[in-house]
Amino acid sequence: MASYLDAGALVTSGIVLGGSYTEVLALDAGTVGVLLGLQTLMFALGALCGGRLGDLFGRRRVFTLSLLLYAAGIALLIVASPLWLLHVGVVAVGLAIGADLAASLALINEESPDGHKGKMVIFSNILWIGGIVVAMGLSAAVGSWGVLGGRIMFAHLLVVAIVVLVLRFALGESAEWMAARRAADAPGEPAGIQFSRAGQLFRAPVVFSVVALGLYYATWNLGASTMGSFGTFLWTNLTGGGVAEYSRLSLLGLPVGFLGGLVFMRVVDRPARYAWFAGGSALILVAWALPALLGANRFTLVAVLLLSGLGNAFCGEGIYKVWSQELIPTLLRTTAGGLTIAFARVVAALAAFVTPAIALADPALLFWLLFAFTAVANAIGLLWVPRLPKARDLEDVPVVARLQREPPPPTADPDGAGDQNR
């Protein structure tokens, strides 16, 4: 449900702040860009801090406390007036969803059985789509109601957050994390990546996985973030359509992505994953090429929704989440997840400050930029990531290095034959 709530908050903020609240609260394009960019920056900061805290103090504590902050921030966004409450609300929600994501993904992965870990992470991503579907559905129903409609959309998130918070108190801590923590705290030099060594993230070979994950997620996410945060803005300003109309059209692509995610769950833990990833990546490129070549109109923007909805089921957010669990050792997992999420969100936040202006001045340029960044992401995912070592291999790197440094044990054999035999 972390994924459901996080996606719901991001999409609802984009719809409400970019549409439902705009006229009554006199939000111009610059203010909308600042609010959504600020939320994204706080997402980054929350992921960075929450990720490290998840490795230090456990996954459960982080995502329970983050949900309390989430509920408080959503409550402020419901109130909405005066304007400064919107700023405080987006800060609180951004921090909460950032801290929540890395810790919850790690718990899902670590508590899933071998051979099904990728499947369960992808299932969490399907719930991410579920959060988008419900937000879009509510917008289709109440998006034309102005401030009242926006408050209803945020109220839905508050109710779900309270229910999930109550349920979360019944969850236990990650057994895998607790075992790794005990091993790291044991007397002597523990096996694997050590508990206190966050600096290991910036040393070979772990650093290569961190850089690849960060670059892939950041470059892919620019397109997803643009449509998630500014889809309503693009539709209303470039095509002359309405908020509720865009929300209804958006629902066309989401069931396609949902069904695609169910298919990907069946193959994500198998070698066939690579071919499905390549196909999904190609669809995303086609999606951005259409408005770049044919212009941003109703037909091309609907095509973007449909093609990206299907393509993203096999690449992008979902596969990043799987890789972030597979490639990073246990006691660095949420730290690395928070770091790469933070990097991607900072890039998206910087882009958010100028996206409305670029869209109004030169729509074709905006979509060509998204096409180029997606091409970079595809190259990283297809050519670099498959060459990276898995976490289970990295866990033993410090041990191997230590054994290589140590001299052979003393022996009573004067001619050294015993050492040779060993």
MARVEXBA-211572 format. One record per residue (C-alpha): residue number from 1; x, y, z. Coordinates in nm, 2 decimals. Layout:
+-----+--------+--------+--------+
| pos |     c1 |     c2 |     c3 |
+-----+--------+--------+--------+
| NUM |      X |      Y |      Z |
...
+-----+--------+--------+--------+
//
This chain:
+-----+--------+--------+--------+
| pos |     c1 |     c2 |     c3 |
+-----+--------+--------+--------+
|   1 |   0.00 |   0.00 |   0.00 |
|   2 |   0.30 |   0.23 |   0.02 |
|   3 |   0.31 |   0.23 |  -0.36 |
|   4 |  -0.07 |   0.29 |  -0.38 |
|   5 |  -0.05 |   0.59 |  -0.15 |
|   6 |   0.26 |   0.74 |  -0.30 |
|   7 |   0.14 |   0.72 |  -0.66 |
|   8 |  -0.20 |   0.85 |  -0.55 |
|   9 |  -0.04 |   1.15 |  -0.38 |
|  10 |   0.18 |   1.24 |  -0.68 |
|  11 |  -0.10 |   1.21 |  -0.94 |
|  12 |  -0.36 |   1.38 |  -0.72 |
|  13 |  -0.13 |   1.67 |  -0.65 |
|  14 |  -0.07 |   1.71 |  -1.02 |
|  15 |  -0.44 |   1.70 |  -1.10 |
|  16 |  -0.56 |   1.92 |  -0.82 |
|  17 |  -0.28 |   2.18 |  -0.81 |
|  18 |  -0.27 |   2.19 |  -1.19 |
|  19 |  -0.64 |   2.20 |  -1.24 |
|  20 |  -0.90 |   2.19 |  -0.96 |
|  21 |  -0.75 |   2.44 |  -0.73 |
|  22 |  -0.60 |   2.67 |  -1.00 |
|  23 |  -0.89 |   2.91 |  -1.07 |
|  24 |  -1.02 |   2.96 |  -0.72 |
|  25 |  -0.68 |   2.99 |  -0.56 |
|  26 |  -0.53 |   3.19 |  -0.85 |
|  27 |  -0.25 |   2.95 |  -0.92 |
|  28 |  -0.06 |   3.06 |  -1.23 |
|  29 |   0.18 |   2.83 |  -1.42 |
|  30 |   0.48 |   2.95 |  -1.22 |
|  31 |   0.31 |   2.87 |  -0.89 |
|  32 |   0.20 |   2.53 |  -1.00 |
|  33 |   0.55 |   2.45 |  -1.12 |
|  34 |   0.70 |   2.56 |  -0.79 |
|  35 |   0.45 |   2.36 |  -0.58 |
|  36 |   0.50 |   2.04 |  -0.78 |
|  37 |   0.87 |   2.09 |  -0.80 |
|  38 |   0.89 |   2.15 |  -0.43 |
|  39 |   0.70 |   1.82 |  -0.36 |
|  40 |   0.94 |   1.64 |  -0.59 |
|  41 |   1.25 |   1.79 |  -0.41 |
|  42 |   1.11 |   1.68 |  -0.08 |
|  43 |   1.04 |   1.33 |  -0.22 |
|  44 |   1.42 |   1.32 |  -0.30 |
|  45 |   1.52 |   1.44 |   0.05 |
|  46 |   1.28 |   1.20 |   0.22 |
|  47 |   1.41 |   0.91 |   0.01 |
|  48 |   1.77 |   1.00 |   0.10 |
|  49 |   1.71 |   1.03 |   0.47 |
|  50 |   1.45 |   0.75 |   0.50 |
|  51 |   1.66 |   0.51 |   0.30 |
|  52 |   1.96 |   0.55 |   0.53 |
|  53 |   1.74 |   0.53 |   0.84 |
|  54 |   1.59 |   0.21 |   0.70 |
|  55 |   1.93 |   0.04 |   0.70 |
|  56 |   2.02 |   0.17 |   1.04 |
|  57 |   1.70 |   0.12 |   1.24 |
|  58 |   1.49 |  -0.12 |   1.03 |
|  59 |   1.23 |  -0.10 |   0.76 |
|  60 |   0.92 |  -0.11 |   0.98 |
|  61 |   1.00 |   0.19 |   1.19 |
|  62 |   1.06 |   0.41 |   0.89 |
|  63 |   0.75 |   0.34 |   0.69 |
|  64 |   0.53 |   0.36 |   1.00 |
|  65 |   0.65 |   0.70 |   1.10 |
|  66 |   0.65 |   0.82 |   0.74 |
|  67 |   0.28 |   0.74 |   0.71 |
|  68 |   0.20 |   0.96 |   1.01 |
|  69 |   0.37 |   1.25 |   0.83 |
|  70 |   0.19 |   1.16 |   0.51 |
|  71 |  -0.15 |   1.18 |   0.68 |
|  72 |  -0.07 |   1.52 |   0.83 |
|  73 |   0.05 |   1.66 |   0.49 |
|  74 |  -0.26 |   1.54 |   0.31 |
|  75 |  -0.48 |   1.70 |   0.58 |
|  76 |  -0.31 |   2.04 |   0.50 |
|  77 |  -0.37 |   1.99 |   0.13 |
|  78 |  -0.74 |   1.94 |   0.20 |
|  79 |  -0.76 |   2.27 |   0.39 |
|  80 |  -0.57 |   2.43 |   0.10 |
|  81 |  -0.62 |   2.79 |   0.20 |
|  82 |  -0.42 |   3.01 |   0.27 |
|  83 |  -0.16 |   2.95 |   0.00 |
|  84 |   0.12 |   2.88 |   0.24 |
|  85 |  -0.06 |   2.57 |   0.37 |
|  86 |  -0.02 |   2.42 |   0.02 |
|  87 |   0.35 |   2.47 |   0.04 |
|  88 |   0.37 |   2.31 |   0.39 |
|  89 |   0.15 |   2.02 |   0.27 |
|  90 |   0.35 |   1.94 |  -0.04 |
|  91 |   0.67 |   1.95 |   0.17 |
|  92 |   0.52 |   1.70 |   0.43 |
|  93 |   0.38 |   1.47 |   0.17 |
|  94 |   0.70 |   1.47 |  -0.04 |
|  95 |   0.91 |   1.38 |   0.26 |
|  96 |   0.68 |   1.10 |   0.36 |
|  97 |   0.64 |   0.93 |   0.03 |
|  98 |   1.02 |   0.95 |  -0.03 |
|  99 |   1.10 |   0.79 |   0.31 |
| 100 |   0.83 |   0.53 |   0.27 |
| 101 |   0.92 |   0.39 |  -0.07 |
| 102 |   1.27 |   0.25 |  -0.02 |
| 103 |   1.19 |   0.09 |   0.31 |
| 104 |   0.87 |  -0.07 |   0.20 |
| 105 |   1.03 |  -0.21 |  -0.12 |
| 106 |   1.31 |  -0.36 |   0.08 |
| 107 |   1.07 |  -0.52 |   0.33 |
| 108 |   0.86 |  -0.67 |   0.04 |
| 109 |   1.17 |  -0.82 |  -0.12 |
| 110 |   1.33 |  -0.95 |   0.20 |
| 111 |   1.01 |  -1.12 |   0.32 |
| 112 |   0.93 |  -1.28 |  -0.02 |
| 113 |   1.05 |  -1.64 |  -0.09 |
| 114 |   1.34 |  -1.71 |  -0.33 |
| 115 |   1.22 |  -1.73 |  -0.68 |
| 116 |   0.93 |  -1.50 |  -0.62 |
| 117 |   1.10 |  -1.18 |  -0.50 |
| 118 |   1.08 |  -1.00 |  -0.83 |
| 119 |   0.72 |  -1.11 |  -0.87 |
| 120 |   0.62 |  -0.95 |  -0.54 |
| 121 |   0.81 |  -0.63 |  -0.61 |
| 122 |   0.62 |  -0.60 |  -0.94 |
| 123 |   0.30 |  -0.67 |  -0.76 |
| 124 |   0.37 |  -0.36 |  -0.55 |
| 125 |   0.42 |  -0.17 |  -0.87 |
| 126 |   0.08 |  -0.29 |  -0.99 |
| 127 |  -0.06 |  -0.13 |  -0.67 |
| 128 |   0.13 |   0.19 |  -0.78 |
| 129 |  -0.08 |   0.17 |  -1.10 |
| 130 |  -0.39 |   0.11 |  -0.88 |
| 131 |  -0.32 |   0.44 |  -0.69 |
| 132 |  -0.31 |   0.62 |  -1.03 |
| 133 |  -0.63 |   0.45 |  -1.15 |
| 134 |  -0.83 |   0.55 |  -0.84 |
| 135 |  -0.70 |   0.90 |  -0.85 |
| 136 |  -0.79 |   0.93 |  -1.22 |
| 137 |  -1.13 |   0.78 |  -1.16 |
| 138 |  -1.21 |   1.02 |  -0.88 |
| 139 |  -1.09 |   1.31 |  -1.10 |
| 140 |  -1.32 |   1.19 |  -1.38 |
| 141 |  -1.61 |   1.20 |  -1.14 |
| 142 |  -1.54 |   1.51 |  -0.94 |
| 143 |  -1.26 |   1.69 |  -1.13 |
| 144 |  -1.50 |   1.95 |  -1.26 |
| 145 |  -1.62 |   2.05 |  -0.91 |
| 146 |  -1.34 |   2.29 |  -0.85 |
| 147 |  -1.20 |   2.31 |  -0.50 |
| 148 |  -1.46 |   2.07 |  -0.35 |
| 149 |  -1.36 |   1.81 |  -0.61 |
| 150 |  -0.99 |   1.86 |  -0.52 |
| 151 |  -1.06 |   1.82 |  -0.15 |
| 152 |  -1.26 |   1.50 |  -0.21 |
| 153 |  -0.96 |   1.35 |  -0.40 |
| 154 |  -0.72 |   1.44 |  -0.12 |
| 155 |  -0.97 |   1.31 |   0.14 |
| 156 |  -0.97 |   0.97 |  -0.02 |
| 157 |  -0.59 |   0.95 |   0.04 |
| 158 |  -0.63 |   1.05 |   0.40 |
| 159 |  -0.89 |   0.78 |   0.47 |
| 160 |  -0.68 |   0.51 |   0.31 |
| 161 |  -0.37 |   0.63 |   0.49 |
| 162 |  -0.53 |   0.60 |   0.83 |
| 163 |  -0.66 |   0.25 |   0.75 |
| 164 |  -0.32 |   0.14 |   0.63 |
| 165 |  -0.15 |   0.29 |   0.93 |
| 166 |  -0.36 |   0.08 |   1.16 |
| 167 |  -0.29 |  -0.23 |   0.96 |
| 168 |   0.09 |  -0.16 |   0.96 |
| 169 |   0.12 |  -0.20 |   1.33 |
| 170 |   0.06 |  -0.57 |   1.29 |
| 171 |   0.36 |  -0.61 |   1.06 |
| 172 |   0.69 |  -0.74 |   1.19 |
| 173 |   1.04 |  -0.64 |   1.10 |
| 174 |   1.23 |  -0.79 |   0.80 |
| 175 |   1.39 |  -1.12 |   0.91 |
| 176 |   1.66 |  -1.08 |   0.65 |
| 177 |   1.75 |  -0.74 |   0.77 |
| 178 |   1.76 |  -0.85 |   1.14 |
| 179 |   1.98 |  -1.15 |   1.05 |
| 180 |   2.22 |  -0.92 |   0.85 |
| 181 |   2.22 |  -0.67 |   1.14 |
| 182 |   2.31 |  -0.95 |   1.39 |
| 183 |   2.59 |  -1.07 |   1.17 |
| 184 |   2.73 |  -0.72 |   1.13 |
| 185 |   2.72 |  -0.65 |   1.51 |
| 186 |   2.88 |  -0.99 |   1.60 |
| 187 |   3.23 |  -0.99 |   1.76 |
| 188 |   3.51 |  -1.00 |   1.51 |
| 189 |   3.49 |  -0.90 |   1.15 |
| 190 |   3.15 |  -0.99 |   1.01 |
| 191 |   3.08 |  -1.14 |   0.67 |
| 192 |   2.96 |  -0.93 |   0.39 |
| 193 |   2.90 |  -0.56 |   0.36 |
| 194 |   2.92 |  -0.42 |   0.71 |
| 195 |   2.64 |  -0.25 |   0.88 |
| 196 |   2.81 |   0.09 |   0.94 |
| 197 |   2.99 |   0.13 |   0.61 |
| 198 |   2.76 |   0.35 |   0.40 |
| 199 |   3.09 |   0.45 |   0.22 |
| 200 |   3.08 |   0.10 |   0.05 |
| 201 |   2.82 |   0.25 |  -0.18 |
| 202 |   3.09 |   0.46 |  -0.34 |
| 203 |   3.35 |   0.19 |  -0.39 |
| 204 |   3.38 |  -0.07 |  -0.66 |
| 205 |   3.20 |  -0.29 |  -0.73 |
| 206 |   2.88 |  -0.16 |  -0.55 |
| 207 |   2.92 |   0.19 |  -0.69 |
| 208 |   2.87 |   0.07 |  -1.05 |
| 209 |   2.53 |  -0.07 |  -0.95 |
| 210 |   2.43 |   0.25 |  -0.77 |
| 211 |   2.53 |   0.47 |  -1.07 |
| 212 |   2.35 |   0.25 |  -1.32 |
| 213 |   2.03 |   0.24 |  -1.12 |
| 214 |   2.04 |   0.62 |  -1.05 |
| 215 |   2.10 |   0.71 |  -1.42 |
| 216 |   1.84 |   0.46 |  -1.55 |
| 217 |   1.57 |   0.57 |  -1.31 |
| 218 |   1.64 |   0.95 |  -1.35 |
| 219 |   1.64 |   0.94 |  -1.73 |
| 220 |   1.33 |   0.72 |  -1.76 |
| 221 |   1.14 |   0.91 |  -1.49 |
| 222 |   1.16 |   1.24 |  -1.67 |
| 223 |   0.89 |   1.12 |  -1.91 |
| 224 |   0.67 |   0.95 |  -1.64 |
| 225 |   0.70 |   1.25 |  -1.41 |
| 226 |   0.60 |   1.49 |  -1.69 |
| 227 |   0.28 |   1.30 |  -1.77 |
| 228 |   0.21 |   1.23 |  -1.40 |
| 229 |   0.25 |   1.59 |  -1.28 |
| 230 |   0.18 |   1.79 |  -1.59 |
| 231 |  -0.05 |   1.56 |  -1.80 |
| 232 |  -0.36 |   1.77 |  -1.70 |
| 233 |  -0.17 |   2.09 |  -1.77 |
| 234 |  -0.05 |   1.97 |  -2.12 |
| 235 |  -0.40 |   1.85 |  -2.21 |
| 236 |  -0.58 |   2.16 |  -2.11 |
| 237 |  -0.33 |   2.41 |  -2.25 |
| 238 |  -0.22 |   2.23 |  -2.57 |
| 239 |  -0.54 |   2.07 |  -2.68 |
| 240 |  -0.81 |   2.29 |  -2.51 |
| 241 |  -0.96 |   1.99 |  -2.33 |
| 242 |  -1.10 |   1.98 |  -1.98 |
| 243 |  -0.96 |   1.83 |  -1.66 |
| 244 |  -1.23 |   1.57 |  -1.62 |
| 245 |  -1.20 |   1.47 |  -1.99 |
| 246 |  -0.83 |   1.41 |  -1.95 |
| 247 |  -0.88 |   1.20 |  -1.64 |
| 248 |  -1.13 |   0.98 |  -1.83 |
| 249 |  -0.90 |   0.94 |  -2.12 |
| 250 |  -0.61 |   0.85 |  -1.89 |
| 251 |  -0.81 |   0.56 |  -1.76 |
| 252 |  -0.79 |   0.40 |  -2.10 |
| 253 |  -0.41 |   0.33 |  -2.07 |
| 254 |  -0.41 |   0.23 |  -1.70 |
| 255 |  -0.59 |  -0.11 |  -1.74 |
| 256 |  -0.35 |  -0.19 |  -2.02 |
| 257 |  -0.06 |  -0.13 |  -1.79 |
| 258 |  -0.23 |  -0.32 |  -1.51 |
| 259 |  -0.28 |  -0.63 |  -1.73 |
| 260 |   0.08 |  -0.59 |  -1.86 |
| 261 |   0.20 |  -0.59 |  -1.50 |
| 262 |   0.02 |  -0.92 |  -1.43 |
| 263 |   0.20 |  -1.07 |  -1.73 |
| 264 |   0.53 |  -0.94 |  -1.62 |
| 265 |   0.49 |  -1.09 |  -1.28 |
| 266 |   0.50 |  -1.43 |  -1.44 |
| 267 |   0.83 |  -1.37 |  -1.62 |
| 268 |   1.02 |  -1.12 |  -1.41 |
| 269 |   1.21 |  -1.40 |  -1.21 |
| 270 |   1.30 |  -1.58 |  -1.54 |
| 271 |   1.55 |  -1.52 |  -1.82 |
| 272 |   1.26 |  -1.41 |  -2.04 |
| 273 |   1.25 |  -1.09 |  -1.85 |
| 274 |   1.52 |  -0.93 |  -2.08 |
| 275 |   1.31 |  -0.97 |  -2.40 |
| 276 |   0.99 |  -0.83 |  -2.23 |
| 277 |   1.20 |  -0.54 |  -2.10 |
| 278 |   1.33 |  -0.46 |  -2.45 |
| 279 |   0.98 |  -0.47 |  -2.60 |
| 280 |   0.85 |  -0.23 |  -2.33 |
| 281 |   1.14 |   0.01 |  -2.38 |
| 282 |   1.08 |   0.02 |  -2.75 |
| 283 |   0.71 |   0.11 |  -2.69 |
| 284 |   0.81 |   0.41 |  -2.47 |
| 285 |   1.03 |   0.55 |  -2.75 |
| 286 |   0.75 |   0.52 |  -3.00 |
| 287 |   0.51 |   0.70 |  -2.75 |
| 288 |   0.74 |   1.01 |  -2.72 |
| 289 |   0.82 |   1.01 |  -3.09 |
| 290 |   0.45 |   1.06 |  -3.20 |
| 291 |   0.38 |   1.40 |  -3.04 |
| 292 |   0.74 |   1.51 |  -3.13 |
| 293 |   0.68 |   1.43 |  -3.50 |
| 294 |   0.31 |   1.49 |  -3.54 |
| 295 |   0.25 |   1.76 |  -3.29 |
| 296 |   0.09 |   1.76 |  -2.94 |
| 297 |  -0.28 |   1.71 |  -3.02 |
| 298 |  -0.56 |   1.49 |  -2.88 |
| 299 |  -0.46 |   1.19 |  -3.09 |
| 300 |  -0.09 |   1.19 |  -3.00 |
| 301 |  -0.14 |   1.25 |  -2.63 |
| 302 |  -0.39 |   0.97 |  -2.61 |
| 303 |  -0.14 |   0.75 |  -2.80 |
| 304 |   0.12 |   0.85 |  -2.54 |
| 305 |  -0.11 |   0.73 |  -2.26 |
| 306 |  -0.19 |   0.40 |  -2.43 |
| 307 |   0.17 |   0.31 |  -2.55 |
| 308 |   0.34 |   0.42 |  -2.23 |
| 309 |   0.08 |   0.24 |  -2.02 |
| 310 |   0.17 |  -0.08 |  -2.19 |
| 311 |   0.54 |  -0.03 |  -2.22 |
| 312 |   0.60 |   0.09 |  -1.86 |
| 313 |   0.45 |  -0.25 |  -1.74 |
| 314 |   0.78 |  -0.41 |  -1.86 |
| 315 |   1.03 |  -0.14 |  -1.79 |
| 316 |   1.07 |   0.19 |  -1.60 |
| 317 |   0.95 |   0.21 |  -1.24 |
| 318 |   0.88 |  -0.16 |  -1.20 |
| 319 |   1.21 |  -0.30 |  -1.33 |
| 320 |   1.40 |  -0.03 |  -1.14 |
| 321 |   1.25 |  -0.15 |  -0.82 |
| 322 |   1.34 |  -0.51 |  -0.90 |
| 323 |   1.70 |  -0.42 |  -0.98 |
| 324 |   1.74 |  -0.20 |  -0.67 |
| 325 |   1.67 |  -0.51 |  -0.46 |
| 326 |   1.87 |  -0.76 |  -0.67 |
| 327 |   2.19 |  -0.56 |  -0.71 |
| 328 |   2.24 |  -0.40 |  -0.37 |
| 329 |   2.35 |  -0.59 |  -0.05 |
| 330 |   2.10 |  -0.61 |   0.24 |
| 331 |   2.26 |  -0.36 |   0.48 |
| 332 |   2.30 |  -0.10 |   0.20 |
| 333 |   1.97 |  -0.17 |   0.02 |
| 334 |   1.75 |   0.11 |   0.15 |
| 335 |   2.04 |   0.36 |   0.16 |
| 336 |   2.11 |   0.29 |  -0.21 |
| 337 |   1.74 |   0.29 |  -0.29 |
| 338 |   1.70 |   0.63 |  -0.12 |
| 339 |   2.00 |   0.77 |  -0.29 |
| 340 |   1.89 |   0.67 |  -0.64 |
| 341 |   1.53 |   0.77 |  -0.58 |
| 342 |   1.66 |   1.11 |  -0.45 |
| 343 |   1.88 |   1.16 |  -0.75 |
| 344 |   1.59 |   1.08 |  -0.99 |
| 345 |   1.35 |   1.31 |  -0.80 |
| 346 |   1.60 |   1.60 |  -0.79 |
| 347 |   1.64 |   1.57 |  -1.17 |
| 348 |   1.26 |   1.56 |  -1.21 |
| 349 |   1.21 |   1.85 |  -0.98 |
| 350 |   1.45 |   2.07 |  -1.17 |
| 351 |   1.27 |   1.97 |  -1.49 |
| 352 |   0.94 |   2.05 |  -1.33 |
| 353 |   1.04 |   2.41 |  -1.27 |
| 354 |   1.07 |   2.47 |  -1.65 |
| 355 |   0.83 |   2.21 |  -1.80 |
| 356 |   0.52 |   2.43 |  -1.82 |
| 357 |   0.72 |   2.71 |  -1.99 |
| 358 |   0.88 |   2.48 |  -2.24 |
| 359 |   0.54 |   2.31 |  -2.31 |
| 360 |   0.38 |   2.65 |  -2.39 |
| 361 |   0.67 |   2.79 |  -2.59 |
| 362 |   0.77 |   2.48 |  -2.80 |
| 363 |   0.58 |   2.15 |  -2.74 |
| 364 |   0.78 |   1.96 |  -3.00 |
| 365 |   1.11 |   2.04 |  -2.81 |
| 366 |   0.96 |   1.91 |  -2.49 |
| 367 |   0.87 |   1.57 |  -2.64 |
| 368 |   1.20 |   1.54 |  -2.83 |
| 369 |   1.38 |   1.59 |  -2.50 |
| 370 |   1.17 |   1.32 |  -2.34 |
| 371 |   1.25 |   1.09 |  -2.64 |
| 372 |   1.62 |   1.15 |  -2.60 |
| 373 |   1.63 |   1.08 |  -2.22 |
| 374 |   1.42 |   0.76 |  -2.27 |
| 375 |   1.67 |   0.64 |  -2.53 |
| 376 |   1.95 |   0.69 |  -2.28 |
| 377 |   1.76 |   0.49 |  -2.02 |
| 378 |   1.69 |   0.21 |  -2.26 |
| 379 |   2.06 |   0.18 |  -2.34 |
| 380 |   2.15 |   0.16 |  -1.97 |
| 381 |   1.89 |  -0.10 |  -1.91 |
| 382 |   1.98 |  -0.32 |  -2.21 |
| 383 |   2.36 |  -0.29 |  -2.22 |
| 384 |   2.49 |  -0.20 |  -1.87 |
| 385 |   2.26 |  -0.35 |  -1.61 |
| 386 |   2.28 |  -0.71 |  -1.73 |
| 387 |   2.66 |  -0.69 |  -1.67 |
| 388 |   2.64 |  -0.59 |  -1.31 |
| 389 |   2.69 |  -0.85 |  -1.03 |
| 390 |   2.40 |  -0.95 |  -0.81 |
| 391 |   2.38 |  -0.87 |  -0.44 |
| 392 |   2.43 |  -1.23 |  -0.33 |
| 393 |   2.77 |  -1.21 |  -0.50 |
| 394 |   2.86 |  -0.87 |  -0.35 |
| 395 |   2.78 |  -0.98 |   0.00 |
| 396 |   3.11 |  -1.18 |   0.00 |
| 397 |   3.34 |  -0.92 |  -0.15 |
| 398 |   3.48 |  -0.79 |   0.18 |
| 399 |   3.54 |  -1.14 |   0.31 |
| 400 |   3.73 |  -1.24 |   0.00 |
| 401 |   3.94 |  -0.93 |   0.02 |
| 402 |   4.02 |  -0.99 |   0.39 |
| 403 |   4.12 |  -1.35 |   0.33 |
| 404 |   4.35 |  -1.24 |   0.05 |
| 405 |   4.52 |  -0.99 |   0.28 |
| 406 |   4.58 |  -1.24 |   0.56 |
| 407 |   4.90 |  -1.44 |   0.57 |
| 408 |   4.87 |  -1.82 |   0.58 |
| 409 |   4.82 |  -1.98 |   0.92 |
| 410 |   5.14 |  -2.09 |   1.10 |
| 411 |   5.25 |  -2.45 |   1.05 |
| 412 |   5.49 |  -2.69 |   1.22 |
| 413 |   5.60 |  -2.84 |   0.89 |
| 414 |   5.95 |  -2.71 |   0.83 |
| 415 |   5.97 |  -2.78 |   0.46 |
| 416 |   5.64 |  -2.63 |   0.38 |
| 417 |   5.49 |  -2.94 |   0.23 |
| 418 |   5.19 |  -2.92 |   0.45 |
| 419 |   5.12 |  -2.56 |   0.33 |
| 420 |   5.14 |  -2.68 |  -0.03 |
| 421 |   4.90 |  -2.96 |   0.04 |
| 422 |   4.65 |  -2.72 |   0.19 |
+-----+--------+--------+--------+
//
